[in-house]
Amino acid sequence: MTLVDRPLVQYAIDEARAAGIKEFIFVTSRGKGALEDYFDHAPVLEQELRKKGKDDLLEILKDTNMESGAIAYIRQHRALGLGHAVWCARRLIANEPFAVILPDDVIAAETPCLKQMVEAYEEIGGNMVAAMEVAPEKTSSYGVLDIKEDMGSVVSVKGMVEKPKAVDAPSNLAVIGRYILGPSVLRNLQQLKSGAGGEIQLTDAIAQDIGSDVPVSGYRFKGERFDCGSKAGFLQATVSFALSRPELRDDLMSYITKVAQVDKAAE
Ligand code: G1P
């Protein structure tokens, strides 16, 4: 899916790079072959752009290039849940901390969200999830944190529930698709049974570490999150990201103003 002029996965990679990450694993499935081509070099296209003096496009193309051996693709053969998707990458991750980005959660932020988290993680370690307050009636779309101690940006966690109904939710502080996790989570996933929605949940594997010597925390990031997995969220992200681009801003703004006026007049 393209947000303004770049696929969502490119935003995810840019955010990971900004956080200092140099090796990437994509968990993919059938029909996602285009992803591998996208991050490959495109010598013919590059040559053509160079010949035509299109340096700006060449520059954009550079972001899609990966150092050889820095990117791997692993297939999730059956859609058994987010926890299962992460578990599919276990042999590539091996025994070290790793970050998980869900590219359909797009976060606009002055300091990219994962970089904010890495800075906090360097102090605390353990398992850390991005967190954001959501409307209480929306908890059933998220993993939700049971707060032990609220220190502002960082929240220590005594429980995590995947997609609870509003009445059962321990708070309205929801997990957003950025995680920094340790190898214990992969071990937990190894034995995990399916949870909410019949899926193997990453939330449950993280929650299993609560009470052990691995601290589990939520991180309230600074920034605006868009749920690009929903039509409305994707459209809002498109407008917001386009308005932040100087070359698009004026045209788009005058169009939005015109549409809003017509809409108001019709009321
Ligand atoms: C996943 C996670 C959930 C998290 C959400 C954030 O759910 O399972 O805990 O709150 O991402 O977007 P999904 O949206 O894939 O159903």
Residues whose N, C-alpha, C, O or C-beta is under 5 A from the ligand:
A	BS01	G1P	L82 D105 S141 Y142 G143 V175 I176 G177 T203
